[in-house]
Amino acid sequence: MKHPPPKKHILLFDLDGTLIDSTEAILESFRITYATLGLPAPKDADVTALVGYPLDDMFARLGIPAEQIDTCVRIYKEYYRHISRAKTVLLPGAQEAVESAAQFAHLGIVTTKTGRFSIELMEHLGLMEYFAVLIGREDVHHPKPNPEPIYKALEALPEVTGNTYMIGDTCMDMDAARAAGVIGMGVLCGYGTAKTLEGCAEILVADAGEAVEEVKTRGYAISSVR
């Protein structure tokens, strides 16, 4: 009986802008939150520029007073969970990228989204079975760009003879990767720009599919990020 080859690498993926597009759900949830509180909604561009930050940080950066942030987060989460499945799609090529990566790597998700909602969403999209671990905002004290979420994900995964990668679309992903001593691969299919990612990513590719192919065919040495 032929056994599958051992999995040499670890690939950790961000969610929004890396594997999924939930822009519509995010923007609608922000509008509902502000409307519920009788506040004028921020511009869509101001919201999308902050995707990747934890929700409380996003509201703070959008000018919500500290005493109202917890209320905003609660309203947002309640509404977002209601609509997220219907208004979130996989990015083009994401399913194929994950299925391909699972053949040669151990996979995890590291996100600033709520973990339990993210698991439900990835199950709905049919991809959660490929991931051994998902670390969300409630699982850590310090979210990305702090390396804690990456460290926590790695605790749940086996040691490998190859390399560990953090694949994401913002410099928060890349900064967390660097702080954790893993390779940061920036993707241009999400919310970060080429100009910003060029300054923080070890490797820059078009999307998750290209990231997976780069790892599969080239590998890269761990020493490249030391």
C-alpha positions as CSV (number, residue, x, y, z in Angstrom):
1,M,0.0,0.0,0.0
2,K,1.4,3.4,-1.0
3,H,1.5,5.9,1.8
4,P,1.2,9.7,1.2
5,P,4.5,11.7,1.5
6,P,5.1,13.3,4.9
7,K,4.0,16.9,5.3
8,K,7.2,19.0,5.4
9,H,5.8,22.5,6.0
10,I,3.3,24.5,8.0
11,L,1.1,27.0,6.3
12,L,-0.9,29.5,8.5
13,F,-3.5,31.5,6.6
14,D,-5.2,34.8,7.5
15,L,-8.9,34.9,6.5
16,D,-10.3,38.2,5.3
17,G,-8.6,39.2,2.0
18,T,-6.5,36.0,2.0
19,L,-9.0,33.1,1.7
20,I,-12.4,34.8,1.9
21,D,-14.2,38.0,0.8
22,S,-16.6,39.2,3.5
23,T,-16.4,42.9,2.6
24,E,-20.2,43.1,2.0
25,A,-20.9,41.5,5.4
26,I,-18.4,43.7,7.2
27,L,-19.6,47.0,5.7
28,E,-23.3,46.2,6.3
29,S,-22.6,45.2,9.9
30,F,-20.8,48.5,10.5
31,R,-23.7,50.5,8.9
32,I,-26.2,48.6,11.1
33,T,-24.1,49.2,14.2
34,Y,-23.9,53.0,13.6
35,A,-27.6,53.2,12.7
36,T,-28.6,51.4,15.9
37,L,-26.7,53.9,17.9
38,G,-28.0,56.8,15.8
39,L,-24.6,57.7,14.5
40,P,-23.5,58.6,10.9
41,A,-21.8,55.7,9.4
42,P,-18.1,56.0,8.3
43,K,-17.1,55.9,4.7
44,D,-16.7,52.4,3.3
45,A,-13.1,53.1,2.3
46,D,-12.3,54.1,5.9
47,V,-13.7,50.8,7.2
48,T,-12.0,48.6,4.6
49,A,-8.7,50.3,5.3
50,L,-8.9,48.9,8.8
51,V,-9.9,45.3,8.0
52,G,-7.5,43.1,9.8
53,Y,-7.5,45.0,13.1
54,P,-9.6,43.6,16.0
55,L,-13.1,45.1,16.0
56,D,-12.5,47.1,19.2
57,D,-9.5,48.7,17.6
58,M,-11.4,49.4,14.3
59,F,-14.1,51.2,16.2
60,A,-11.6,53.2,18.2
61,R,-9.7,54.2,15.1
62,L,-13.0,55.3,13.5
63,G,-13.6,57.7,16.4
64,I,-16.0,55.8,18.7
65,P,-15.6,56.9,22.3
66,A,-14.0,54.2,24.6
67,E,-17.2,53.9,26.7
68,Q,-19.2,52.9,23.6
69,I,-16.8,50.4,22.0
70,D,-18.0,47.3,23.8
71,T,-21.6,48.1,22.8
72,C,-20.5,48.6,19.2
73,V,-18.7,45.3,19.2
74,R,-21.7,43.5,20.6
75,I,-24.1,45.0,18.1
76,Y,-21.7,44.3,15.2
77,K,-21.1,40.6,16.2
78,E,-24.8,39.9,16.6
79,Y,-25.6,41.2,13.2
80,Y,-22.5,39.9,11.4
81,R,-23.1,36.3,12.6
82,H,-26.7,36.6,11.2
83,I,-25.6,37.6,7.7
84,S,-22.0,36.3,7.4
85,R,-22.7,33.0,5.7
86,A,-24.9,34.5,3.0
87,K,-22.6,37.4,2.3
88,T,-19.2,35.8,2.4
89,V,-17.5,34.0,-0.5
90,L,-14.2,32.2,-1.0
91,L,-11.7,34.3,-3.0
92,P,-11.0,32.9,-6.5
93,G,-8.7,29.9,-6.3
94,A,-8.8,29.7,-2.5
95,Q,-10.5,26.3,-2.4
96,E,-8.0,24.9,-4.8
97,A,-5.1,26.5,-2.9
98,V,-6.2,24.9,0.4
99,E,-6.8,21.5,-1.1
100,S,-3.4,21.6,-2.8
101,A,-1.6,22.8,0.4
102,A,-3.2,20.1,2.5
103,Q,-1.3,17.5,0.4
104,F,2.1,18.6,1.6
105,A,1.7,20.9,4.6
106,H,-0.1,21.1,8.0
107,L,-2.6,24.0,7.8
108,G,-3.9,26.5,10.3
109,I,-5.8,29.8,10.4
110,V,-4.7,32.8,12.4
111,T,-7.3,35.6,12.3
112,T,-8.4,38.6,14.3
113,K,-12.1,37.6,13.7
114,T,-14.0,35.8,16.4
115,G,-12.8,32.2,16.3
116,R,-16.1,30.4,16.9
117,F,-17.8,32.4,14.2
118,S,-14.9,31.8,11.8
119,I,-15.0,28.1,12.4
120,E,-18.8,28.1,11.6
121,L,-18.1,30.1,8.5
122,M,-15.3,27.9,7.2
123,E,-17.4,24.8,7.9
124,H,-20.2,26.4,5.8
125,L,-17.7,27.1,3.0
126,G,-16.5,23.5,3.1
127,L,-12.9,24.1,4.0
128,M,-12.6,23.7,7.8
129,E,-11.8,20.0,7.5
130,Y,-8.4,20.9,6.0
131,F,-7.3,23.0,9.0
132,A,-6.0,21.4,12.2
133,V,-6.3,24.7,14.2
134,L,-8.0,28.1,14.0
135,I,-6.9,30.8,16.3
136,G,-9.3,33.7,16.7
137,R,-9.4,36.9,18.7
138,E,-10.8,35.4,21.8
139,D,-8.1,32.8,21.9
140,V,-5.2,35.2,22.7
141,H,-4.5,38.2,24.9
142,H,-2.5,40.0,22.1
143,P,-3.7,39.7,18.5
144,K,-1.6,40.3,15.4
145,P,0.8,42.0,14.8
146,N,1.8,40.4,18.1
147,P,3.3,36.9,17.5
148,E,1.1,35.3,20.2
149,P,-1.6,34.0,17.7
150,I,1.1,32.3,15.6
151,Y,2.8,30.8,18.6
152,K,-0.5,29.4,19.8
153,A,-1.3,27.9,16.4
154,L,2.1,26.2,16.3
155,E,1.5,24.7,19.7
156,A,-1.4,22.7,18.1
157,L,0.6,21.5,15.1
158,P,3.4,19.0,14.8
159,E,7.0,20.0,14.2
160,V,8.1,19.9,10.6
161,T,11.4,19.4,8.8
162,G,10.6,22.2,6.3
163,N,9.4,25.8,6.9
164,T,6.6,27.6,8.6
165,Y,4.7,30.4,6.7
166,M,2.2,33.0,7.6
167,I,0.2,33.9,4.5
168,G,-1.8,37.2,4.7
169,D,-2.8,40.4,3.0
170,T,-1.7,43.0,5.5
171,C,1.5,44.2,7.3
172,M,-0.1,43.0,10.6
173,D,0.2,39.5,9.3
174,M,3.7,40.1,8.1
175,D,4.9,41.8,11.3
176,A,3.5,38.9,13.3
177,A,5.3,36.5,11.1
178,R,8.6,38.3,11.5
179,A,8.2,38.5,15.3
180,A,7.4,34.8,15.5
181,G,10.4,33.9,13.3
182,V,8.4,32.4,10.4
183,I,8.3,33.4,6.8
184,G,5.7,36.0,5.9
185,M,4.1,35.7,2.5
186,G,2.0,38.7,1.4
187,V,-0.9,38.3,-1.0
188,L,-2.2,41.1,-3.2
189,C,-5.8,39.9,-3.4
190,G,-7.0,41.5,-0.2
191,Y,-7.0,44.8,1.7
192,G,-3.2,45.6,1.8
193,T,-1.6,47.5,-1.1
194,A,1.5,46.5,-3.1
195,K,3.2,49.6,-1.8
196,T,2.7,48.7,1.9
197,L,3.3,45.0,1.5
198,E,6.5,45.4,-0.3
199,G,7.9,47.0,2.8
200,C,6.9,44.2,5.2
201,A,6.5,40.9,3.3
202,E,9.4,38.5,2.9
203,I,7.7,37.2,-0.3
204,L,5.0,38.9,-2.3
205,V,2.6,36.9,-4.5
206,A,-0.8,37.5,-6.2
207,D,-3.0,35.3,-4.0
208,A,-3.2,32.2,-1.9
209,G,-2.9,29.9,-4.9
210,E,0.3,31.4,-5.9
211,A,1.6,31.4,-2.3
212,V,0.9,27.6,-2.1
213,E,2.6,27.0,-5.4
214,E,5.7,29.0,-4.3
215,V,6.0,26.8,-1.2
216,K,5.3,23.6,-3.1
217,T,7.9,24.2,-5.8
218,R,10.6,26.4,-4.1
219,G,10.4,25.9,-0.4
220,Y,12.7,28.7,0.7
221,A,15.2,28.5,3.5
222,I,14.3,29.4,7.1
223,S,17.5,31.4,7.2
224,S,15.9,33.9,4.8
225,V,13.9,35.5,7.7
226,R,16.5,35.3,10.4
